[in-house]
């Protein structure tokens, strides 16, 4: 028996008998943006809470926090700040290129952002190794022998920079995913909300570091 497929719009009727076309929300730009902004809000709550904890203990142990800050390598922290700011520029430019239909340029800038992100993690790895080689890491005997404020400072330092590093790794994975979608032509100059949301995520990542850098590195400069 021959079957007929209805390719027209799906219609539903309200209680009054009025017809309404069923709308597919899979490509709902506004919904996608709103949902992602809610996600970013939860991220702000997470890091905002940690900044409040830092502020509380800094108020209680200002001398210890300043003393501990002087042991960090501000040059490595500064290099990472520069790297992350530059990576944010390339991520933003990739979105502009995509909207202009310059797909190859958009892909190149995403790849540059990935490489800069790996460079950031590499610098952070060596920075952590400097502290660890000096016996400064959570629950180490050397750290536990120090004053409470210094213990708290480095506990927050490893926790907050470590959590930020996890977000960098997630960002790299998302950018690789974006490149795959672009190769499959699922992200185009007219369908770019995924890249736009990931660019927003990357803005948050670099914004968090802009606060982390002065909190951990700069407070000890005046000592």
C-alpha positions as CSV (number, residue, x, y, z in Angstrom):
1,X,0.0,0.0,0.0
2,X,1.4,3.4,-1.0
3,X,2.2,5.7,1.9
4,X,2.1,9.5,1.6
5,X,4.5,11.6,3.6
6,X,3.3,15.0,4.6
7,X,6.1,17.5,4.1
8,X,4.1,20.6,5.1
9,X,4.2,22.3,8.5
10,X,2.7,20.4,11.5
11,X,-0.5,22.0,12.7
12,X,-2.1,21.8,16.1
13,X,-5.4,23.3,17.3
14,X,-6.1,25.1,20.5
15,X,-9.3,24.7,22.6
16,X,-11.1,27.3,20.5
17,X,-10.3,25.3,17.3
18,X,-7.7,27.8,16.0
19,X,-4.8,26.3,14.1
20,X,-1.2,26.9,15.1
21,X,2.0,25.8,13.4
22,X,4.4,23.7,15.5
23,X,7.7,25.5,15.7
24,X,11.0,23.6,15.8
25,X,13.2,25.1,18.5
26,X,16.4,23.2,17.6
27,X,17.7,26.3,15.9
28,X,16.3,28.8,18.5
29,X,19.1,31.4,18.7
30,X,17.5,33.3,21.6
31,X,17.0,30.2,23.6
32,X,20.5,29.0,23.0
33,X,21.9,32.4,24.1
34,X,19.7,32.6,27.2
35,X,20.5,29.0,28.2
36,X,24.2,29.7,27.9
37,X,24.0,33.0,29.9
38,X,22.4,31.0,32.7
39,X,25.3,28.6,32.6
40,X,27.8,31.5,32.8
41,X,25.8,32.8,35.8
42,X,26.5,29.5,37.6
43,X,30.2,29.9,36.8
44,X,30.2,33.4,38.2
45,X,28.6,32.0,41.4
46,X,31.3,29.4,41.6
47,X,34.3,31.7,41.2
48,X,32.6,34.6,43.0
49,X,32.2,32.4,46.0
50,X,35.9,31.5,45.9
51,X,36.8,35.2,45.6
52,X,34.7,35.9,48.7
53,X,36.6,33.2,50.6
54,X,39.9,34.7,49.5
55,X,38.8,38.1,50.6
56,X,37.7,36.9,54.0
57,X,40.9,35.1,54.8
58,X,43.0,38.0,53.3
59,X,41.2,40.3,55.8
60,X,42.1,37.9,58.6
61,X,45.7,37.2,57.6
62,X,46.9,40.1,55.5
63,X,50.6,39.8,56.5
64,X,50.7,36.1,55.8
65,X,49.0,36.5,52.4
66,X,51.4,39.2,51.4
67,X,54.4,37.2,52.5
68,X,53.2,34.1,50.6
69,X,52.6,36.2,47.5
70,X,56.2,37.3,47.3
71,X,57.3,33.7,46.7
72,X,55.3,33.4,43.5
73,X,57.0,34.1,40.1
74,X,55.2,37.3,39.0
75,X,57.0,37.1,35.6
76,X,55.5,33.7,34.8
77,X,52.1,35.0,36.0
78,X,52.4,38.1,33.8
79,X,53.4,36.0,30.7
80,X,50.3,33.9,31.2
81,X,48.1,37.0,31.6
82,X,49.5,38.2,28.2
83,X,49.0,34.8,26.6
84,X,45.4,34.6,27.7
85,X,44.5,38.1,26.7
86,X,46.0,37.5,23.2
87,X,44.1,34.2,22.9
88,X,40.8,36.1,23.7
89,X,41.5,38.4,20.8
90,X,42.0,35.6,18.4
91,X,38.8,33.8,19.6
92,X,36.8,37.0,19.1
93,X,38.3,37.5,15.7
94,X,37.4,34.0,14.7
95,X,33.8,34.8,15.4
96,X,34.0,37.9,13.3
97,X,35.6,36.0,10.4
98,X,32.9,33.3,10.6
99,X,30.1,35.9,10.4
100,X,31.8,37.4,7.4
101,X,32.0,34.0,5.7
102,X,35.8,33.7,6.0
103,X,35.7,30.1,7.2
104,X,39.4,29.4,6.7
105,X,40.5,32.5,8.7
106,X,38.1,31.6,11.5
107,X,39.5,28.1,11.7
108,X,43.1,29.4,11.8
109,X,42.3,31.8,14.6
110,X,40.7,29.0,16.6
111,X,43.8,26.9,16.1
112,X,45.9,29.8,17.3
113,X,43.7,30.1,20.4
114,X,44.2,26.4,21.1
115,X,48.0,26.7,20.8
116,X,48.0,29.7,23.1
117,X,45.9,27.8,25.6
118,X,48.3,25.0,25.6
119,X,51.1,27.5,26.1
120,X,49.2,28.9,29.1
121,X,48.9,25.4,30.6
122,X,52.6,24.7,30.0
123,X,53.7,27.9,31.8
124,X,51.3,27.1,34.7
125,X,52.7,23.5,34.9
126,X,56.3,24.8,35.3
127,X,55.1,27.4,37.8
128,X,53.4,24.8,39.9
129,X,56.5,22.6,39.6
130,X,58.6,25.4,41.1
131,X,56.4,25.5,44.2
132,X,56.1,21.7,44.5
133,X,59.9,21.3,44.2
134,X,60.2,23.6,47.1
135,X,57.8,21.4,49.1
136,X,54.9,23.9,48.8
137,X,51.8,22.0,47.9
138,X,48.6,21.1,49.8
139,X,49.1,19.1,53.0
140,X,52.9,18.9,52.5
141,X,55.1,18.8,55.7
142,X,56.9,22.0,54.7
143,X,53.7,23.9,54.1
144,X,51.9,22.5,57.2
145,X,54.8,23.8,59.3
146,X,54.1,27.4,58.3
147,X,51.6,29.9,59.7
148,X,47.9,29.4,59.2
149,X,47.6,32.3,56.8
150,X,50.3,31.0,54.5
151,X,48.7,27.5,54.5
152,X,45.3,29.1,53.6
153,X,46.9,31.2,50.9
154,X,48.5,28.3,49.1
155,X,45.5,26.2,49.5
156,X,43.4,28.8,47.8
157,X,46.2,29.3,45.2
158,X,46.3,25.7,44.1
159,X,42.5,25.3,44.3
160,X,41.6,28.4,42.3
161,X,44.3,28.3,39.7
162,X,43.8,24.5,39.4
163,X,40.0,25.0,38.8
164,X,40.8,27.7,36.3
165,X,43.2,25.3,34.5
166,X,40.4,22.8,34.3
167,X,38.3,25.4,32.5
168,X,41.2,26.0,30.1
169,X,41.3,22.3,29.3
170,X,37.5,22.2,28.8
171,X,37.9,25.3,26.5
172,X,40.5,23.5,24.4
173,X,38.2,20.5,24.0
174,X,35.3,22.7,23.0
175,X,37.4,24.5,20.4
176,X,38.4,21.2,18.9
177,X,34.8,20.2,18.8
178,X,34.0,23.5,17.0
179,X,36.6,22.8,14.4
180,X,35.0,19.4,13.8
181,X,31.5,21.0,13.4
182,X,32.9,23.6,11.0
183,X,34.5,20.9,8.9
184,X,31.1,19.1,8.9
185,X,29.5,22.5,7.9
186,X,27.3,22.4,11.0
187,X,28.7,25.8,12.0
188,X,28.4,28.4,9.2
189,X,28.3,32.1,8.6
190,X,24.5,31.9,9.3
191,X,24.5,29.3,12.0
192,X,27.2,30.5,14.5
193,X,25.5,30.4,17.9
194,X,27.8,27.6,19.1
195,X,31.0,29.5,18.4
196,X,29.4,32.6,19.8
197,X,28.7,30.8,23.1
198,X,32.1,29.3,23.3
199,X,33.6,32.8,22.7
200,X,31.6,34.0,25.6
201,X,32.9,31.1,27.7
202,X,36.4,32.0,26.8
203,X,35.8,35.6,27.8
204,X,34.8,34.3,31.2
205,X,37.9,32.2,31.4
206,X,40.2,35.2,30.7
207,X,38.1,37.5,33.0
208,X,38.6,35.1,35.9
209,X,42.3,35.1,35.4
210,X,42.4,38.9,35.2
211,X,41.1,38.8,38.8
212,X,43.3,35.8,39.9
213,X,46.5,37.5,38.8
214,X,46.4,40.6,41.0
215,X,45.0,38.6,43.9
216,X,47.7,36.1,44.1
217,X,50.7,37.8,42.5
218,X,50.5,41.6,42.9
219,X,49.5,41.9,46.6
220,X,53.1,41.1,47.5
221,X,54.8,43.7,45.3
222,X,54.9,46.4,48.0
223,X,56.7,44.2,50.5
